[in-house]
Amino acid sequence: MATTSTFRIPKATITGVYGRALTAYARRSWGQVPDNAYVLWHNRKVMKAVFSFEQKVAKFDALDRDLSVLAQAATAATVGCSWCLDFGYYLAHSEGSDITDLEKIREVMRWRDSDVFSPVEREVLGYAEAMSSTPLTVTDEMVASLLAHLGEEAMVELTMMIAIENERARFNSAAGLKAQGFSDVCEIPLPPLPTVGNVRSVS
């Protein structure tokens, strides 16, 4: 599937030795170069900082992997980042999420009306939405309940993963990036993004 990104920040031409290495790594890892790499290429310091940070984030392990995947998907849907949902679906599949049939991932955008989620998963999805809305709608009761279920260490990681996904989603959406076809690779149909609160879909 060809990219549908509009590239509000012009798509850079990735060149040089480092560019060839980056392109080779991306194609080996994900099958194609992510559109955000073409944007980040304009500022190599920012790009290297982001890549270095993401490598550290990938080592987080206090929070159940599936809860992290669901929280990030709910965040991307709330912000309205179709690129993030697309790439996130791909990673959930390729990195071996325990949600093997990805039914729950497909249901994230309609989680309130779905019966596939456990009570804890529903709380995580609600927390991700509350953190990602403008203004935030997080409550003391919401945090207290999740703390009781997850503990402090995992709660910190959950909160940070939602914050990180907000950073990703808002950068990618502002840059005009849209679903790139990663989910086609793992045979997951990407549903249309709904209007969520005061945030409209970008897909």
C-alpha positions in Angstrom: 0.0 0.0 0.0 1.4 3.4 -1.0 1.7 6.0 1.7 -1.2 8.4 2.1 0.8 10.9 4.1 0.6 14.6 3.1 4.0 15.5 4.5 3.3 19.0 5.8 7.0 19.1 6.6 8.5 18.1 3.2 9.6 14.5 2.7 13.4 14.5 2.9 15.7 12.6 0.6 17.6 10.2 2.8 21.2 10.1 1.6 24.8 9.2 2.6 26.3 6.3 4.5 24.1 6.9 7.5 21.1 7.2 5.3 21.8 3.9 3.6 22.3 2.2 6.9 19.0 3.7 8.2 17.1 2.6 5.1 18.5 -0.9 5.2 17.7 -1.3 8.9 14.1 0.0 8.4 13.4 -2.3 5.5 14.9 -5.3 7.3 12.9 -4.5 10.4 9.6 -3.3 9.1 9.6 -3.9 5.4 9.8 -0.2 4.4 11.0 3.1 5.7 8.5 4.7 8.2 7.3 8.1 6.9 8.3 9.8 10.1 12.0 8.9 9.3 11.7 11.1 6.2 10.5 14.0 8.4 13.0 13.5 11.2 15.8 13.3 8.6 15.7 17.1 8.3 17.1 17.4 11.8 19.6 14.7 12.5 20.1 15.6 16.2 16.4 15.3 16.9 16.2 12.1 14.9 19.1 10.4 16.8 17.7 11.5 20.1 14.3 10.0 19.3 15.8 6.8 18.1 18.0 6.5 21.1 15.1 7.2 23.5 12.8 4.6 21.7 15.5 2.0 22.1 15.4 2.6 25.8 11.6 2.6 25.9 11.6 -0.8 24.2 13.3 -2.2 27.3 10.6 -1.2 29.7 9.2 -4.4 31.3 7.2 -3.6 34.5 3.9 -3.4 32.7 2.1 -6.3 31.1 2.9 -6.2 27.4 -0.7 -6.5 26.3 -1.8 -3.7 28.6 0.9 -1.5 27.1 -0.2 -2.3 23.6 -3.8 -1.5 24.4 -3.0 1.7 26.1 -0.9 2.9 23.2 -3.6 2.0 20.7 -6.3 3.9 22.7 -4.0 6.9 22.9 -3.4 7.0 19.1 -7.1 6.6 18.5 -7.9 9.5 20.9 -5.4 11.8 19.4 -6.4 10.7 15.9 -3.2 9.3 14.5 -3.9 6.7 11.8 -0.1 6.3 11.2 0.4 5.3 14.9 -2.5 2.8 14.8 -1.2 1.3 11.6 2.4 0.9 12.8 1.3 -0.1 16.3 -0.8 -2.9 14.9 2.2 -4.1 12.9 4.4 -4.1 16.0 1.9 -5.9 18.2 1.8 -8.7 15.6 5.5 -8.9 14.8 6.7 -8.6 18.3 4.5 -11.4 19.6 1.8 -9.8 21.6 -0.2 -12.4 23.6 -3.3 -11.0 21.9 -2.5 -13.4 19.1 -5.6 -12.9 17.0 -5.5 -9.2 17.7 -9.3 -9.1 18.3 -8.8 -6.7 21.2 -6.7 -4.4 19.1 -9.4 -4.2 16.5 -11.9 -3.4 19.2 -10.0 -0.6 20.9 -11.8 2.3 19.1 -15.2 0.9 20.3 -14.0 -0.5 23.6 -17.0 0.9 25.6 -19.4 -1.2 23.5 -17.2 -4.3 23.2 -17.3 -7.3 25.5 -13.8 -8.6 24.7 -12.0 -6.6 27.4 -11.4 -7.6 31.0 -12.2 -5.0 33.8 -8.5 -4.1 34.2 -8.1 -3.6 30.4 -11.2 -1.4 30.3 -9.7 0.7 33.1 -6.4 1.0 31.2 -8.3 2.1 28.0 -10.2 4.7 29.9 -7.1 6.0 31.5 -5.4 6.3 28.2 -8.3 8.3 26.8 -8.4 10.5 29.8 -4.7 11.3 29.6 -4.9 11.9 25.9 -8.0 14.2 25.8 -7.7 18.0 25.9 -8.1 19.0 28.7 -7.1 15.8 30.6 -10.0 14.1 32.4 -7.9 11.9 34.7 -9.4 11.5 38.2 -8.1 10.5 41.6 -10.4 7.4 41.6 -9.1 6.3 38.2 -5.5 6.3 39.3 -6.2 4.8 42.7 -8.0 1.8 41.1 -5.2 1.2 38.6 -2.6 1.5 41.4 -4.5 -1.2 43.3 -4.5 -3.5 40.3 -1.0 -2.8 38.9 1.2 -1.5 41.6 3.4 1.7 41.6 6.1 0.5 39.2 3.7 -0.7 36.5 1.5 2.4 37.0 4.5 4.7 36.3 5.3 2.7 33.2 1.7 2.8 32.0 1.5 6.6 32.5 4.8 7.1 30.7 3.8 4.9 27.8 0.6 6.9 27.3 2.6 10.2 27.5 5.1 8.8 25.0 2.4 7.7 22.6 0.9 11.2 22.8 4.2 12.6 21.8 4.5 10.2 18.9 0.9 10.7 17.8 0.9 14.5 18.0 4.2 14.8 16.1 3.1 12.4 13.4 -0.3 13.9 13.0 1.0 17.5 12.9 3.5 16.4 10.3 0.6 15.1 8.1 1.5 11.4 8.4 -1.2 8.9 7.8 -1.6 5.1 7.7 1.2 3.7 5.6 0.2 0.1 5.0 2.0 -1.6 7.8 -1.2 -3.2 9.0 -1.7 -4.6 5.6 1.5 -6.6 6.0 0.2 -8.4 9.1 -3.4 -8.7 7.6 -5.1 -6.5 10.2 -7.8 -4.3 8.7 -7.4 -0.7 9.9 -10.8 0.7 10.8 -11.6 4.3 10.2 -10.8 6.6 13.1 -13.9 8.1 14.8 -14.4 11.5 16.2 -13.4 11.2 19.8 -14.4 14.1 22.1 -13.1 17.3 20.5 -10.4 15.5 18.5 -11.3 14.6 14.9 -9.9 11.8 12.8 -7.0 12.4 10.5 -7.5 9.3 8.4 
